[in-house]
Amino acid sequence: MSARIGVRPSSRMPIRHLAALVCALVWLIGCGDDTVRVGTLRGIPLQLGPLGYAPTASLAVSAPIDLRPAIEHEGDSIHTRLFFTTGIVTYWSRRGNYITDDQAATPLAVSELQTAMIDALRSANVATAVVPAGQTEFTLETEIEHLYGTHYAINEGTVVVIEGNRSANAGVFTGSRQYASYGNVILKARLVDHRGPQPFTLWEEHVVGFGQQEPTKKHVISAQTALREAVADALSTLVVRVGAALDRIQRGPTGPTYHRSGQLPPVFLIERVSRYRNFLERVYIDTASARVLRHEIVPLADAAWGRPGEWLLSRRSPEGIVLSPESYEAYAHALATKYDLRTVDDAYRYHFFGYRGAAVGPVGSVSPGDPPAPAPAAETAPRRTDAAAAPPAAAAVR
């Protein structure tokens, strides 16, 4: 941005005074900011719905402990990096990071973040009850290590004053560069188990959230929006981590189970190795309706676990119990009354080909080259667990 200003002196004004006057005028006009509104974390959008867990425990969410550094409470702004004037030429440069203070971020960070965590955990259905305080089996404790929005900007300007015979002319040249705004959240979270005689930490992890907004001159509003996005991102990670930790306790080897004596289990698990053998997909399927209950992506500890892209009946039950060879065989034969399971190249591992059709024989009897049986559309419609991941329907997994 540039401008040229012509000034006719009504009195004898020195050139250096004129330059300073024009510079101050441009500074006030060119470096103004949008009006700062009070920030809030109320109404953070929920990114996840029910995660498909079957909770049996209660959870209390303690008020977070605010451990943010002073600069995130006081805020920061761009600063003058260079300023000089020779009377004829005046130049300035202002640049740096804007950082939200308590007013711009939220003056009620602790209470609003606690409410947002409770809302997200309730929405995900990770526990039978999620309360702010009380006698519960588990407690979620958090510390706010960082929670702020930031924006980097550069403002530069030059004023050139030339005195003529009848007037003094000032040329003003200003420029600014705006960069994207970012939101950053780091929470230290721990899940405390109160079921025993002494509380102990069951799980502890740093949960990170990130948000981004495009460059704009209204950088305070942009930084506030990016911060809210970062909080939503951190909450979605927190919900998944807490849900998984509680699920391991509630449905693990010490949790409820069912017999493997040939009867149909209520839920069964299939899994496959990714194309590049860098993760493992697990899909939980409701036996009666053939609908997908949950879809998980987990690290692959053994890269030679199986061929990529092939769905197998898992040797692990939905409760986390590793089945014995005899129990796995009975498990497969029971499921074979409804689902197409075959041994393709491993007599001890069953491949999963979807809902069982009338033309398929006993489990393991179909040759590897035969096509999988067709699936009745009315019983096998997939149910997505979220907008980003579309797990395959039980009757159409390939």
C-alpha positions in Angstrom: 0.0 0.0 0.0 1.4 3.4 -0.9 0.1 7.0 -0.8 1.3 10.5 -1.7 0.3 13.4 0.5 0.7 17.0 -0.5 0.9 19.5 2.3 0.8 23.3 2.0 2.3 24.9 5.1 0.3 27.6 6.7 3.3 28.5 8.8 6.9 27.8 8.8 7.1 24.1 9.8 10.5 22.4 9.7 10.7 19.5 7.4 11.6 17.1 10.2 8.4 18.1 12.1 6.4 17.5 8.9 7.9 14.1 8.4 7.2 13.1 12.0 3.6 14.3 11.7 3.0 12.3 8.5 4.7 9.2 10.0 2.5 9.3 13.1 -0.6 9.7 11.0 0.3 6.7 8.8 1.2 4.7 11.9 -2.2 5.2 13.5 -4.1 4.5 10.3 -2.0 1.7 8.9 -1.3 -0.3 12.0 -4.7 -0.4 13.6 -6.2 -3.8 14.5 -9.6 -5.3 14.7 -11.6 -4.8 17.8 -10.7 -7.4 20.4 -13.7 -9.4 21.6 -13.7 -11.5 24.7 -12.8 -15.1 23.8 -14.7 -18.2 24.9 -14.5 -22.0 24.8 -18.2 -22.4 25.1 -20.0 -24.3 22.4 -16.9 -26.1 21.1 -18.2 -28.4 18.2 -18.1 -32.1 19.0 -16.1 -34.0 16.4 -17.0 -37.5 17.5 -20.2 -39.2 18.4 -20.6 -42.5 20.2 -17.5 -44.7 19.7 -19.3 -48.0 20.0 -18.1 -48.8 23.5 -20.1 -50.8 26.0 -19.3 -48.8 29.2 -19.7 -50.2 32.7 -17.7 -47.7 34.7 -18.3 -44.1 36.0 -15.9 -41.2 35.3 -15.4 -37.9 37.0 -13.7 -35.0 35.2 -11.7 -32.7 37.5 -11.3 -29.0 36.8 -8.0 -28.6 34.9 -4.9 -27.1 36.6 -3.7 -24.0 34.7 0.1 -24.2 34.2 0.4 -21.9 31.2 3.4 -19.6 31.1 2.9 -15.9 31.9 3.0 -14.8 28.2 -0.1 -16.8 27.5 -2.0 -14.9 30.2 -0.5 -11.5 29.4 -0.4 -11.9 25.6 2.1 -10.3 23.2 2.0 -8.3 20.0 4.2 -7.1 17.1 7.0 -4.7 18.1 9.0 -2.0 16.4 12.2 -3.7 15.0 13.6 -0.7 13.2 13.0 3.0 13.1 15.1 5.8 11.8 14.6 9.3 10.3 16.9 11.7 8.5 14.4 14.5 8.3 13.8 13.8 4.6 13.4 10.0 4.8 11.7 8.2 7.7 11.5 4.4 7.8 9.9 2.0 10.3 9.4 -1.8 10.5 7.2 -3.6 12.9 7.0 -7.3 13.0 6.5 -10.3 15.4 4.0 -12.7 16.9 0.7 -11.7 18.3 -0.3 -14.1 21.1 -3.7 -14.1 22.7 -4.0 -13.0 26.3 -6.6 -14.1 28.8 -9.3 -11.8 27.4 -8.8 -12.8 23.8 -8.4 -16.6 24.5 -10.9 -16.9 27.4 -11.0 -15.4 30.9 -12.7 -18.7 32.0 -10.3 -21.2 30.6 -10.5 -23.7 33.5 -14.3 -23.9 33.9 -15.1 -23.8 30.2 -12.5 -26.4 29.3 -13.8 -28.7 32.0 -17.4 -28.3 30.6 -16.1 -29.0 27.0 -14.3 -32.2 28.1 -17.4 -33.5 29.9 -19.6 -32.8 26.9 -17.2 -34.5 24.5 -16.8 -37.6 26.8 -20.6 -37.9 27.3 -21.1 -37.6 23.5 -18.6 -40.4 22.9 -20.3 -42.7 25.5 -17.1 -43.8 27.1 -18.6 -44.3 30.6 -21.9 -45.0 32.2 -21.8 -41.5 33.9 -19.5 -38.6 33.2 -19.7 -36.0 36.0 -17.7 -33.0 37.2 -17.2 -34.4 40.7 -18.3 -37.2 42.9 -17.7 -40.8 44.0 -16.7 -42.5 40.7 -14.5 -45.5 39.8 -12.2 -43.3 37.6 -11.2 -39.7 37.5 -9.7 -37.8 34.6 -7.2 -35.2 35.7 -5.7 -32.6 33.3 -3.1 -29.8 33.3 -3.2 -27.0 30.8 0.4 -26.6 29.7 -0.4 -24.4 26.6 -3.6 -22.9 25.3 -3.2 -19.9 23.0 -3.8 -18.5 19.5 -1.0 -16.8 17.6 -0.4 -14.8 14.4 2.7 -13.4 12.7 2.6 -10.0 10.9 4.9 -7.5 9.3 4.2 -3.8 8.8 6.7 -1.5 7.1 6.6 2.1 5.9 8.6 4.9 4.4 8.0 8.6 4.4 9.8 10.9 2.0 9.4 14.7 2.5 10.5 17.1 -0.3 10.2 20.8 0.4 9.4 23.0 -2.6 9.1 26.7 -3.1 5.4 27.0 -2.2 4.7 23.6 -0.6 6.1 20.6 1.1 5.2 17.2 -0.4 5.3 14.0 1.5 5.3 10.6 -0.2 4.1 7.8 2.1 4.7 4.1 1.2 3.4 1.4 3.6 3.1 -2.3 3.3 2.0 -5.2 5.4 2.2 -9.0 5.2 -0.3 -11.2 7.0 0.3 -14.8 7.8 -1.9 -17.7 8.9 -3.2 -17.8 12.4 -2.6 -20.9 14.5 -4.1 -22.4 17.7 -2.1 -24.6 20.0 -3.3 -26.7 22.9 -1.3 -29.1 25.0 -2.9 -30.9 27.9 -1.3 -33.4 30.3 -4.0 -35.9 31.0 -4.1 -38.8 33.4 -6.7 -41.4 34.2 -6.8 -42.4 37.9 -8.3 -45.7 39.1 -10.1 -45.6 42.4 -11.4 -49.1 42.5 -8.6 -50.4 44.7 -7.6 -49.5 48.2 -5.2 -46.8 46.9 -5.7 -44.6 43.8 -3.2 -45.2 41.0 -2.6 -43.7 37.6 -3.9 -46.1 34.9 -3.0 -44.0 31.9 -1.0 -40.7 31.4 -0.3 -38.9 28.1 0.2 -35.4 26.6 -2.7 -34.6 24.4 -2.1 -32.1 21.6 -4.5 -30.0 19.6 -3.9 -27.8 16.6 -6.0 -25.3 14.6 -5.3 -23.0 11.6 -7.0 -20.1 9.9 -6.1 -18.4 6.6 -4.3 -15.0 6.6 -6.5 -12.0 7.3 -6.1 -8.4 8.6 -8.6 -9.3 11.4 -5.9 -11.4 13.0 -7.3 -11.4 16.6 -10.6 -13.0 15.5 -8.6 -15.4 13.3 -6.4 -16.4 16.2 -9.4 -16.9 18.4 -11.1 -19.2 15.8 -7.9 -21.2 15.4 -7.7 -21.6 19.1 -11.2 -23.0 19.3 -10.3 -25.4 16.5 -7.2 -26.5 18.4 -9.4 -27.2 21.5 -11.8 -29.3 19.4 -8.9 -31.2 18.0 -7.4 -31.9 21.5 -10.8 -33.0 22.8 -11.3 -35.5 20.0 -7.9 -37.1 20.8 -8.6 -37.0 24.5 -12.0 -38.8 24.0 -10.4 -41.6 22.0 -7.5 -42.1 24.4 -9.7 -42.1 27.5 -12.3 -44.3 25.8 -9.6 -46.8 24.8 -8.1 -46.9 28.3 -11.5 -47.5 29.9 -12.4 -50.0 27.3 -9.4 -52.1 28.1 -10.4 -52.2 31.7 -14.1 -52.7 31.2 -13.8 -55.3 28.4 -10.4 -56.8 29.0 -9.5 -60.3 30.3 -11.0 -59.3 33.7 -14.2 -57.9 32.3 -17.4 -59.6 31.2 -17.0 -62.4 28.7 -19.1 -65.1 27.0 -18.5 -68.8 26.3 -16.8 -70.3 23.3 -18.6 -73.6 23.3 -20.0 -73.3 19.8 -22.7 -70.7 20.4 -23.0 -67.5 18.5 -21.1 -64.6 20.2 -23.0 -61.3 20.3 -20.0 -59.4 18.7 -17.1 -60.7 16.7 -13.9 -59.1 15.4 -12.2 -59.2 11.9 -8.9 -57.5 11.0 -6.6 -57.0 8.1 -3.1 -55.6 7.5 -2.8 -52.3 5.5 -1.4 -52.2 2.0 2.0 -51.1 3.2 2.0 -53.2 6.4 2.2 -50.0 8.6 -1.0 -50.5 10.5 -3.8 -53.0 11.4 -7.5 -52.4 10.8 -10.0 -53.9 13.3 -13.7 -54.0 12.7 -16.2 -55.0 15.4 -19.4 -56.5 13.9 -22.7 -57.2 15.6 -23.4 -60.9 14.9 -27.2 -60.7 14.7 -27.6 -57.6 12.4 -24.2 -57.9 10.5 -23.7 -54.2 11.1 -20.3 -52.5 11.9 -20.1 -51.3 15.5 -16.6 -49.9 15.5 -13.6 -49.4 13.2 -10.1 -49.1 14.7 -6.7 -48.3 13.3 -3.9 -49.7 15.5 -0.1 -50.1 15.2 1.1 -53.3 13.6 3.6 -55.0 15.9 4.3 -57.9 13.5 4.8 -56.9 9.9 4.5 -60.5 8.8 1.2 -61.0 10.6 -0.7 -61.6 7.3 -1.1 -60.7 3.7 -2.1 -57.0 3.1 -5.7 -56.4 2.3 -7.2 -59.7 3.4 -9.9 -59.7 6.1 -9.4 -62.5 8.7 -11.4 -63.6 11.6 -9.4 -62.3 14.5 -8.0 -64.7 17.1 -8.7 -62.1 19.7 -12.2 -61.7 21.1 -13.9 -58.2 21.4 -13.0 -58.4 25.1 -9.3 -58.7 24.4 -9.0 -62.4 25.1 -6.6 -64.4 22.8 -8.4 -67.5 21.8 -6.8 -71.0 22.0 -6.7 -73.0 18.8 -9.7 -75.2 20.0 -11.7 -72.1 21.0 -10.9 -70.3 17.7 -12.1 -73.4 15.8 -15.4 -73.5 17.7 -15.7 -69.8 17.3 -15.4 -70.0 13.5 -17.8 -72.9 13.2 -20.4 -71.1 15.2 -20.1 -68.0 13.1 -20.2 -70.0 9.9 -23.9 -70.5 10.3 -24.3 -66.8 9.3 -21.0 -65.7 7.7 -18.8 -67.0 4.9 -15.5 -68.1 6.5 -12.9 -70.1 4.7 -9.4 -71.4 5.2 -7.5 -70.2 2.1 -3.8 -71.0 2.6 -3.6 -71.5 6.4 -5.5 -74.2 8.1 -5.4 -72.3 11.4 -6.7 -69.0 10.2 -10.1 -68.2 8.7 -10.6 -65.6 6.0 -13.8 -63.5 6.1 -15.9 -63.0 3.0 -19.0 -61.4 4.3 -22.6 -62.5 5.0 -23.2 -66.2 4.3 -25.2 -67.1 1.2 -27.3 -70.2 0.7 -24.9 -71.6 -1.9 -21.9 -71.8 0.5 -21.1 -75.1 2.1 -19.7 -75.8 5.5 -17.0 -73.6 6.9 -13.7 -74.2 5.2 -15.2 -76.3 2.4 -15.2 -73.7 -0.3 -12.1 -73.6 -2.6 -10.0 -70.4 -2.6 -10.9 -69.6 -6.2 -14.7 -69.5 -5.7 -16.3 -66.1 -5.6 -17.7 -64.9 -2.2 -21.4 -65.4 -1.7 -23.7 -62.4 -2.4 -25.1 -60.5 0.6 -28.7 -59.5 1.2 -28.8 -55.7 1.0 -31.5 -55.3 3.7 -29.3 -57.0 6.3 -25.9 -55.7 5.4 -26.1 -51.9 5.0 -22.9 -50.4 6.5 -23.2 -48.0 9.3 -20.5 -45.4 9.4 -18.9 -44.6 12.7 -17.9 -41.1 11.7 -17.7 -38.8 8.7 -14.0 -39.4 8.1 -13.9 -43.2 8.2 -16.3 -45.5 6.4 -15.7 -49.0 7.7 -16.8 -51.8 5.4 -20.2 -53.5 5.9 -19.8 -56.9 7.4 -21.4 -58.4 4.2 -19.3 -56.5 1.7 -15.7 -56.7 3.1 -13.1 -57.5 0.5 
